Amino acid sequence: MDNQKLDFDATWDQVSPVVEQALLKLTDKSRQDMQNLFNETLKSTEVSPEDQKIAKDYLLDALVDIRCYRILYGKRIYPRAIYFLQQAVEKTAKAWALGFGLLSREEVRRSNHRTPTVFLRILRTKTMEPLLPLIKGIAPGMRTDTSSAWQILSKGSHPDTAKMTNARIDDYLSSINSLDLIENDIDSMMASIIKLLGHKTEGFSVGQYANVGMSLLILGLITFPHAFFTRYSDGKVTHGELLPRDYNSKLGVVKSAPRIEKCLVSKMTLLSSLLEARGAKLGTA
């Protein structure tokens, strides 16, 4: 086993008693609510043929954006290259959310260019809302209120995030790599938890599903401000905003762009394989 990889057996030996005690604390109603939520999550919500097609189209559009990014980056037209890279992340996140029935078409569209709000909207859906008090009941110290994050991410242009150094970006990308290392462990742990709830898994990889979602959230946090700064040269610079001419080889996101693209394409490929099970056959980058 890779020395960076978590040892599931040792981890579960520590986690299992905690989970069992937490489940014992649940009321019958809370237990039933959790069982229902697990069923919905593992089987995913029903997705209409129309939504499957739109999810497929989002991912195909993201592939086009990746190709545009490659051409423009190769010609050192960095502002437009980074814009298309941001667009590819955004559309892949929307394909993930819509393709698994986590958000409706309207909810996906309302997320506009602020990719992280896709994930905040998921936490606010009718399916997920009941899970938050359950989590709070098991772990009272855990923060489940998304309002602060919503206020931060849904407003402003976030120039400081746009100016993130390549070293910091690389740290975030390394955290995505760690998701690959523990993917199977997540599947094993979730299967054990579900067994404790008295249910069976349906052959659905929670590990891969979570891997793609968490990776896209991180990539979205890195890239979303660049939807605002890469296109127009008449922007305000009073609060440290960037202009297209500031996208040069010294800017962190420009330096890290090849690694971001490589990471994104790997998650797009994984998402494509997950969606194929739902009848959405997709191309590859």
N, C-alpha and C positions, 0 to 999 in steps of 0.2 A: 504493500500500500504506500502511495506517495506520502512522504513525511509531512507535506502541507495539508493532506486530506484528513478530515476529521475521522476518527475511529468511531463508527456508528455504535458498535456493541458497547464500548465504554461510555459513550455519550448517553445512550438510551438507558443504561443501568442507572445513571444519575437522574435522568429526566423522567423515566417511567413512574417512580414513586410519587413525584411531584404532580404529574398528570393525573394519576389515579386518585390522589388526595383531593385534587381540584375538582375532579368529576364527582367525587362523593359529596362535595359541598353543594353541588347544583340541586336545585329543586326539580321535581319531576317535570314541571313545565319548562324550565330552563334546559334540562337535558333533552327534552323532545324538540325544543327550538334549535338546539345545537345539532341534533341528529338531522333535522330538516335542512339546516344550512349546509351541513356536510354533503347531504345528498345532492342539493342544488349545485354546490361548488364542484363536486367530483364529476357529476354527469354533465355539468354546464347547463345553462338555461337554453331553452329551445331557440334556435336561430332560423329565421325564415329564409327561403331561397333567395329572396331579394337582398337581405342583409348579408348572406354568404357571398353573393355576387359583388356587393359593394365592398366588403372586406377584401375580397380578391382584387378588386380594382384599386383599392388603397395601396395594397402591397405591390401591385404591378406599377402603379405610379411612382412608388418609392424606388423601384428598380430603375426607372427612367431618371429620377433625380440623382441616383448614384452614378449613372453613366454621365450625366451632365457635370456632376462634381468632378469626376475623373478627368474629363476633357479640360475643364476650366482650371483645375488645380495644376494639371500638366503644363498649361500655358501661363501659369502664375497669375491668373485673374482671380485673386484670392477672395475678394468680397463676395462675388457671385458664386464661387465654388463653395464657400462656407454656407451661403444661403441655401444652396441645393442640398448640402449635407444635413442642415437643420430640417429642411423639408422632408428628407428621407426618414429621419428619426420620427418626426411628427406623424407622418402617414403610416409608418409601421406600428406606432403605438395605437393609432386609431384602428388599424386592421386587427390588432390583438384584442382591443376592447370590444369591437363590434363583432368580430368573428367568433367570440366565445359568449356572446350575449350579455356581456357585463354592462354595456351601455346601449341605449337606443341610438338610432341614426341621428335624431335631433340632439341628444346629449353629446354625441361625438362632435357634431358640427359646432355646437356652442363652445367647444374647447378652443377654437381658433388656433392661433400659433403658440399658445402657452401650453406646451406638451405636458408639463407636470399636472395641470389641472384635469387632464384625462383621468389620472389616478385618484385625485381628490374627489372627482365626480363619482367614481366607482364606490368610494367609501360612503357617499351620500345617497346611494340608491336604496330602494325599498328592500332589496335582497340583503344588502350589507348592513344597513342600519341596525337590525336586531342583534347583529354579532357584537357590536361595540359594547353594549351593557354586559353581555356575557363575558367578554374579555375583561371588562372592568371588575366584574364580580370575582373572577379567578385571580386577577392581578390588579388589586386596587391602586397600586402606585403607577400603573401604566397610563400615559396620556393618550386619550382617544378622541379628543376634541380637535377637529380639523379647521376650525374657524380662523385661527391665527395664521396657519399655513396658507389658507385660502386668501386672506387679506394681503399677505406678502406676495404671493405668486400671481394673483389675478390683477395686480396693479403695478404701474411703473415699468421702466425699461431695463432695470438691473444692470447698469454699466459695470459694476464691480465683478459680477459674475461673468460678463462678457470679456473682461480683462484677465480672467483667471490664468495663472501661469501654466506652462506646459507640464511642469513638475506636479502641480496639484491635479491637473487633468489626468496625468498618468497614474496618480494614486487612485483616483476614482475608477479608472479603467482596470487597475489591478484588482480592485474589489469585485469587479464584474468577473474577472478570471476565477476568483475564489468561488463564485457561484457554480462554475462548471465542476469544481472539485467536490462539492458537497451535494450535487444534484441527486445522486442515487441515495445518499443518506437521508435527504428530505423525503424521498419516496418511501424509504423504509420506516422512517419515523411517523409519517402521516398514516401509513398502513397500520402501524401499531396503535396509534391513537384511535383510528376508525374502528379497529378491532375491539378496543376498550369500550367503544360506544355501542358495540353489538352490530356492526355493519360490515359489509364486504366491499372491497375496492372493485372497480369495474375495468381494470387494466389501463386506467388513465394516469399518465405521468404527471403527478403534482409537481415533482421536481423540475421537469422541463418547462411546465406551464409557469411556475414561479420564477424560474431562471430567466425566461424571456421577459416577463413583466417587470421584475426588479431591474434587469439590465436596461430596459427601455426607459424606466423611470430615471435611472442614473444618467443615461445618455441625454434624456430630455432636459434634465437640470443643467447639464453642461452646455447644451446647444440652444435652448429656447430664446435667449436674448438676441441671438444673431439674426432672428427674423426681422428685428427692428432696425438694426444698425447697418446692414450690408447693402441696402438698396438705394438710399437717397442721400444726397450730399447737402441737403438744406436743413438737416436736423439741428437741434439745439445742442450746444456743447457746454452750457453753463453748469451742468451737474455731472460733468465727466463723461458724457455720452461719446460713443465712438462714431466716426464717419467712415464711409467706404474706403477712403484713402488710408485709414489707419490699419487696414487689414494687410499687413506685410509679413515678411518671413520671421519677424521678431515677435509677433503676437502669439500668445500661448496656444490659442485654438488652431491657428495656422500650422504651428509646429507639430501639434498633436493630431492634426486632421487625418493623416494616413492610418494611425492607430485607431482613431474613432471609427473610420470607415471600415477597417478590417473587423472590428468588434461588431459593428452594426450588421454587416453582411452575414456574419456567422449567426446572429440572432434572427435575421430575416430567413435564413435557410432553415433554422430550427422551427421557426413559426410556420413556415410553409409546410413542413412535414406534419406539424400538429394539426394544421387546418385541413390537410388532405384527408384526414380521418372524418372530417365533416363534409367531404365532397367538394372542397375548394382546391382544385389542382392549380399550382402556381409555378411560375418560372423561377430561375435562379439568376443571381447577379454574376 
